[in-house]
């Protein structure tokens, strides 16, 4: 799925800003997303309710390993996509 960079927002997670896209109206979640020249692959998903307990740590861990995360929201879940290091 190709996304226009102007459609991205940001999600604040415990002092971190993460690129965010609302895919609520999409019929399915893709396995790959491209934004401009950046390619992202599905990594994991998490229920939105209670995400504050684990999602910030997951994002820190991904960034520490050199990956760039982007979060998509759909049907009460956050879907994490990452670019390769």
C-alpha positions as CSV (number, residue, x, y, z in Angstrom):
1,X,0.0,0.0,0.0
2,X,1.4,3.4,-1.0
3,X,0.7,6.3,1.4
4,X,1.0,10.0,0.7
5,X,3.4,11.6,3.3
6,X,0.9,14.5,3.8
7,X,-1.6,12.0,5.2
8,X,0.7,11.0,8.0
9,X,0.2,12.3,11.5
10,X,2.1,11.6,14.7
11,X,1.4,9.6,17.8
12,X,2.9,10.6,21.1
13,X,4.1,7.7,23.2
14,X,5.7,8.6,26.5
15,X,7.7,11.5,25.1
16,X,8.4,9.9,21.7
17,X,6.8,10.9,18.4
18,X,6.0,8.1,16.0
19,X,4.6,8.5,12.4
20,X,1.0,7.5,12.4
21,X,-1.7,6.7,9.8
22,X,-5.4,6.0,10.4
23,X,-6.4,3.0,8.2
24,X,-9.8,2.6,10.0
25,X,-11.8,2.5,6.8
26,X,-9.5,0.1,4.9
27,X,-10.9,-3.4,4.3
28,X,-7.6,-5.1,5.3
29,X,-4.2,-4.3,6.8
30,X,-1.4,-4.6,4.2
31,X,1.8,-6.5,5.0
32,X,3.9,-3.6,3.4
33,X,3.6,0.1,3.4
34,X,5.5,2.6,1.4
35,X,5.8,6.3,2.1
36,X,7.8,8.2,-0.5
37,X,11.0,6.2,-0.9
38,X,10.7,4.5,2.5
39,X,9.4,0.9,2.7
40,X,7.9,-0.6,5.8
41,X,7.0,-4.2,6.6
42,X,4.5,-5.5,9.2
43,X,6.1,-6.2,12.5
44,X,3.4,-6.7,15.1
45,X,0.1,-5.5,16.4
46,X,-1.3,-4.5,19.8
47,X,-4.7,-3.7,21.1
48,X,-5.2,0.1,21.6
49,X,-6.7,-0.2,25.1
50,X,-3.7,-0.5,27.5
51,X,-1.0,0.2,24.9
52,X,0.7,2.6,27.2
53,X,2.2,-0.2,29.2
54,X,4.2,-1.8,26.5
55,X,4.1,0.1,23.2
56,X,6.6,2.9,24.2
57,X,9.2,0.3,25.1
58,X,8.6,-1.7,21.9
59,X,9.2,1.5,19.9
60,X,12.4,2.3,21.8
61,X,13.6,-1.2,21.2
62,X,12.9,-1.1,17.5
63,X,14.7,2.3,17.2
64,X,17.6,1.0,19.2
65,X,18.0,-1.8,16.7
66,X,18.2,0.8,13.8
67,X,14.6,0.3,12.5
68,X,12.2,3.1,11.8
69,X,8.7,2.4,13.0
70,X,5.4,3.7,11.7
71,X,2.0,2.9,13.4
72,X,-1.3,2.3,11.6
73,X,-4.6,2.2,13.5
74,X,-7.5,0.0,12.5
75,X,-10.4,-1.7,14.4
76,X,-9.1,-1.0,17.9
77,X,-5.6,-2.1,17.2
78,X,-2.3,-0.5,16.5
79,X,-0.3,-2.2,13.7
80,X,3.5,-1.6,13.8
81,X,5.4,-1.5,10.6
82,X,9.2,-1.1,10.4
83,X,11.8,-0.2,7.8
84,X,14.9,-2.3,7.6
85,X,18.0,-1.1,9.4
